[in-house]
Amino acid sequence: MNWTHAGPSVLAAFLASLVEFVEALTVVLAVATVRGWRPALAGSGLGLAVLLALVAGLGPALARIPIATVQLVVGTLLLLFGLRWLRKAILRAAGVIPLHDESAAFANETDTLRRLGGHRTGWDKVAVAASFKIVMLEGIEVVFIVIAIGAVGDLLLPASIGAAAALLLVIALGLALHRPLARIPENALKFAVGVLLAAFGTFWVGEGIGAEWPGADWSILALILGYLSVAGVAIRLCGRVSSAASGAGFGGDRK
């Protein structure tokens, strides 16, 4: 395998997975703090097992689909996924919507779990379900990203390695710190991931419709730079509009 060629796929899968796993860790730690580590780990382990089964089942199935169809469908989904992340990152960077706060999310989750109360005997079904749900919700996005990045060009293994590295890093930090990873610059990560996924998606859509990219795979680098430039302009424009609206008294409710 040409790891130089696979490098961007590993990086994109790693960064995207890191964001999702950090968000999942926040809820799992909240469950462990309020309801105990046993149900938190049980629910998380069950969720990871289901996700691994999805990767094992969906990955090989894509090999039976014509490559042009895979490129077009996966590229379109990856493009839409990346633009969604990039849009939110731009709005947060411009101050239009607030930055995501893992500490606040942790406090909110622990309050919710404490309000549920109840005497816990045997397996704590509420805690297991909470951990399982968050791992599945965030993990399904990771599975999609890994399969989408790795489906074309036989890069499923490098993309999986990137996601696995992110998972191991988050688990290690969570066990060592026992608190939310609030210091990770999540918005910056989402911005970078949005750019990478949008660039990959655009490239695969072009491949799927038969376009010939100048420089072949090197066109992805040009697409990344293009999306970075457009996003930088968008941040400045959104920031000016937001400041003008606030100054005129039209700030409103930013959700």
NORTA-V842138 format. One record per residue. N is the residue number from 1. PHI is phi in whole degrees, 0 to 359 (NA if undefined). BURIAL is # if it has 16 or more other ideal C-beta (glycine too) atoms within 10 Angstrom, else .. D_FIRST is the distance of its C-alpha to the first C-alpha in Angstrom with 1 decimal. Layout:
n-><N N>
phi-><PHI PHI>
burial-><BURIAL BURIAL>
d_first-><D_FIRST D_FIRST>
//
This chain:
n-><1 2 3 4 5 6 7 8 9 10 11 12 13 14 15 16 17 18 19 20 21 22 23 24 25 26 27 28 29 30 31 32 33 34 35 36 37 38 39 40 41 42 43 44 45 46 47 48 49 50 51 52 53 54 55 56 57 58 59 60 61 62 63 64 65 66 67 68 69 70 71 72 73 74 75 76 77 78 79 80 81 82 83 84 85 86 87 88 89 90 91 92 93 94 95 96 97 98 99 100 101 102 103 104 105 106 107 108 109 110 111 112 113 114 115 116 117 118 119 120 121 122 123 124 125 126 127 128 129 130 131 132 133 134 135 136 137 138 139 140 141 142 143 144 145 146 147 148 149 150 151 152 153 154 155 156 157 158 159 160 161 162 163 164 165 166 167 168 169 170 171 172 173 174 175 176 177 178 179 180 181 182 183 184 185 186 187 188 189 190 191 192 193 194 195 196 197 198 199 200 201 202 203 204 205 206 207 208 209 210 211 212 213 214 215 216 217 218 219 220 221 222 223 224 225 226 227 228 229 230 231 232 233 234 235 236 237 238 239 240 241 242 243 244 245 246 247 248 249 250 251 252 253 254 255>
phi-><NA 274 287 295 292 277 307 300 293 298 296 298 294 296 294 296 293 300 299 294 291 297 294 293 300 302 288 299 295 297 298 296 293 269 249 112 287 301 292 297 289 296 295 295 297 295 297 296 297 295 294 297 295 296 298 297 276 280 303 297 297 293 293 273 266 308 301 296 294 299 299 290 292 296 298 297 296 295 297 297 297 294 294 296 295 295 299 295 296 295 296 290 296 276 83 285 236 290 292 288 243 292 295 294 296 296 297 295 292 295 298 297 294 292 294 295 54 91 276 262 238 68 280 277 297 297 292 299 295 296 293 298 297 290 295 292 299 286 291 297 295 297 301 300 296 299 292 295 289 269 293 250 85 56 246 296 295 300 296 295 296 299 293 296 296 296 298 297 296 294 298 299 293 296 292 284 263 57 205 301 273 288 277 292 289 298 294 296 296 295 297 297 295 301 296 297 293 296 294 300 299 299 298 290 298 299 298 295 266 89 288 255 282 294 83 56 297 294 296 300 297 296 295 299 297 296 294 298 295 296 296 298 295 297 298 295 295 295 297 294 296 296 295 294 293 294 294 272 86 247 300 67 264 267 249>
burial-><. . . . . # . # # # # # # # # # # # # # # # # # # # # # # # # # # # # . . . # # # # # # . # # # . . # . . # # . . . # . . # . . . . . . . # # # # # # # # # # . # # # . # # . # # # # # # # . # . . . # . # . . # # . . # # . . # . . . . . . . . . . # . # # # . # # # . # # # . # # . # # # # # # # # # # # # # . # # . # # # # # # . . # # . # # . . # # . . . . . # # . . . . # # . # # # # # # # # # # # # # # # # # # # # . . . . . . . . . . # # . . # # . . # . . . # . . # # . . # # . . # . . . . . . . . . . . . .>
d_first-><0.0 3.8 5.9 8.9 8.5 8.0 10.9 13.7 12.8 12.8 16.0 17.7 17.2 18.4 21.4 22.5 22.3 24.1 27.0 27.4 27.3 29.8 32.2 31.8 32.5 35.7 37.1 36.0 37.7 40.8 41.0 40.6 43.3 45.8 45.2 43.4 40.0 40.2 40.2 37.8 35.2 36.0 35.6 32.3 30.9 32.1 30.5 27.1 27.3 28.2 25.3 22.7 24.4 24.1 20.3 20.1 22.5 21.6 17.8 18.0 21.2 19.6 17.8 21.3 22.4 22.2 19.4 22.1 24.0 21.1 20.4 24.1 25.0 22.1 22.4 26.2 26.0 23.5 25.7 28.8 27.4 26.4 29.7 31.6 30.1 30.6 34.2 35.1 33.6 35.5 38.7 38.4 37.7 40.8 42.9 43.6 42.4 42.3 39.2 37.8 39.4 37.7 40.9 43.1 40.8 41.1 44.9 45.2 43.2 45.2 48.5 47.6 46.8 50.0 52.1 50.8 52.5 53.6 54.0 50.8 51.3 48.5 45.3 45.5 44.4 44.6 42.3 39.8 39.8 39.4 36.3 34.8 35.6 34.1 30.9 30.7 31.7 29.2 26.5 26.7 25.9 22.8 21.8 22.4 20.4 17.3 17.7 18.6 15.7 13.1 15.1 14.2 10.9 9.4 9.1 11.5 9.8 9.2 12.7 14.1 13.2 15.0 17.9 18.2 18.4 21.1 22.9 23.1 24.3 27.0 28.1 28.5 30.4 32.5 33.5 34.3 36.3 37.7 38.2 36.5 34.0 36.3 35.3 31.8 32.1 31.3 32.5 30.4 27.3 28.3 28.9 25.5 23.9 26.2 25.2 21.5 22.0 24.5 22.4 19.5 22.2 23.9 20.9 20.2 23.9 24.1 21.3 23.2 26.5 25.1 25.3 23.6 22.4 23.2 20.2 17.8 15.5 17.6 20.4 19.1 20.2 23.5 24.0 23.5 26.1 28.3 28.3 29.0 31.9 33.4 33.1 34.8 37.7 37.9 38.4 41.2 42.9 42.7 44.0 47.0 47.8 47.7 49.9 52.3 52.6 53.2 55.8 57.6 57.6 55.2 52.4 52.7 50.6 46.9 44.8>
//
